[in-house]
Structures are given as C-alpha cells and as structure tokens.
Amino acid sequence: DGLSGRTFWVWPESLWAPISFTKACLEERGGGSWEDWWCDPDSKVYQFIGEDCIYFYGPAEMSLFMGTHTGGPSTDPIKGKLRLPEVIANRYLLFLNKKASSSGEVRPPMAAEMLGHYTAEQLRAHYLGLGVGVRSVSFQPRPLNPAAAPGEGDPVLKEGNLLANVFNRLIRTCFYSLQTYFGGALPEGGISPGVRGESERAALEYERLMHRIELHSVMSLMDSYIRYANKALTAALKAAEGGGGDAAARAQALRDGFHMVRVAATLIHPIAPEGAEKVREYLGLSERMWDWRYIFRTLGELAGLDAGGGGDGAGERPPKLRWLEPKTDFFTKHPSQLAQAPDA
C-alpha cells in the first residue's frame, strides 16, 4: 500500500550470484552440475542476507529464478525443479560498535587479516554465537581493537575456548583414563540412563533450534552440554577413585564419557568440522557418525553398523579406538594465541 508507481533498482547479477557461486565452486573442485545442487529433491538452500536487502533478495530474486530456469521453480522436492531458497534476514554486524562498509569511513577487516589472528573454526563458532539473526551486535576482535585494555580478554575466543579448552579436556580425559586403566579398550556395557537421557534431550533440542535457524541458541546449547559432560565425567571418575579404585564404576564412567564425546562431536560437526573429524577418526567410526538417523546410537552400535555393512540389525561391537598420544589437541587455537594464558 502506498507504493504504486514507485521503482526500486536491482542489480540482476547479484541476484543470480548464489547460483554463479555454486558453478564457480564446482568448477574449482573439478566439475559437476549446479543443477545437481539447486534442483535435487533432497536439497535445501538457505540464503543469509542483511535485513536491508530483503526487498531485493526476496521478491526480485525469486521472480528472477522463476522466470529464467526452464524447469520452473518449486518449493516442493520435485526432481528437476529449481528449489527456491529460504531467505534468512540478519541484523547488522557492527565492527567495534560502528557500521563498517567497503565504501565508508570505517572499513571491515578482510578475511585474510582475520585468519592472521584466529582459526576458521574459532571465527565460525563466534559468529554463530553472536545472535545477529535477532539483534545488531558488535564484532570486537581484541587484536584489532585499539581501545582494548591491557590484560583484557578477547570476546572472539569465547566459543572457541569452549572447544579448545573444555571439550579437548573432556576428550583427553576419556582416552587417557581408558589407556591407563583398560589398555585403550572400552569395556562392554550400557550407558547410564541419566547420561543417555541428557544426550537425547540435547540432540532433540539441537534439531529444534537448527530447524528454527536459532544459531546463537545452538551455541548456547553446545556450551551447556559440553560443560555438563565434562563435569559428569570428572565427578564419576572421582567417585570411582573414592571407592578404592572401583573398576566397574570407572568402566561405567568411561562408557558414559565416550558416549557424550560422540554426541557432542556429532552436534558440533557442522560448526567445527576439522576438529570433529579428528574425533571421529580416533573413535574409529565411519562417516555414519554424522548421519542424523543414528544420533541416538552408542559407540558400540555404530561400530556394529560399520562392520555389518549398514544393516540396522548388525548389533554391537567394541569400537577400535586409536591410541591418543600426550598433549594431543582436537580443536586447536591459532598459533598467535598459544603464548597467551588460556581463557576458561
């Protein structure tokens, strides 16, 4: 209403850019059809944009897609039909509390500059945790902040330190304890009902939040679950020692601990894939570990499925865990941060 006769300008090449990018990426990887991605019934395209661009990438882009592809568009999974993207609008990501742009007075840092201070996984986890989908937030990298006070922590490292400090400690405790007391072989047996229930609740909540694109809440959930797992394992191992070295209690603690490691690694995999892949390799599991159909399965059940060729009736098998050498990290810090005191 009230906009009749008005015109808004659109750059068509920017609207077509998501498909052009797909084509360029596939060519760089050695070939493949962009239609295999954009027209596959199993595909789902998410397009994250700034809220001020919604008029361009909403009505105009959809109209362009609908009018240029011979197969016709479709919001339903029909083979050969172009899948229209789900547009997700974000608020502003400020730089040091100011709006930055390549044409403005305040220039945003380039990717190469940021990767001189942080790993890609640290940045990805931090950006997701900022909550730019619900409010405008400021990006405050300490190395680029001239107003940062001496000794002040770096807010960009908050989410990354959860992985590099807390999650790494959880994983190492599991492996080193298992190697010390059980020769590296995980004792047979089930998972404690409390641990299994907490893990299933975390997976279901993760699924709900991902479906709603509430990515900042996903990071909050991961923080809660990883810290829960670390405290639960520490308490269980301490209780086993308090019982005079109760082998059965220690075995139960490690079965529970490895189950929580497996679940946490699966949940964090889309956010920190390099570290999560290393976890999978040391757990001795196949890529099935990332398949959401098996999110509630234990290590033994996954190992049985891997050995049985994928049949759901394969049963349990002891996982073939790799030997973990001292001071091994799964989720790493940037080399420039290694001389700094770790943040909790």
Secondary structure, 3 states (H helix, E strand, C coil): CCCCCCCCCCCHHHHHHHHHHHHHHHHHHCCCCCHHHHCCCCCCCEEEEEHHHHHHHHHHHHHHHHHHCCCCEECCCCCCCEECCEEEEECCEEECCECCCCCCCCCCCCHHHHCCCCCHHHHHHHHHHCCCCCCCEEECCHHHCCCCCCCCCCHHHHHHHHHHHHHHHHHHHHHHHHHHHHCCCCCCCCCCHHHHHHHHHHHHHHHHHHHCCCHHHHHHHHHHHHHHHHHHHHHHHHHHHHCCCCHHHHHHHHHHHHHHHHHHHHHHCCCCHHHHHHHHHHHCCCHHHHCHHHCCCCHHHHHHHHHCCCCCCCCCCCCCCCCCCCCCCCCCCCHHHCCCCCCC
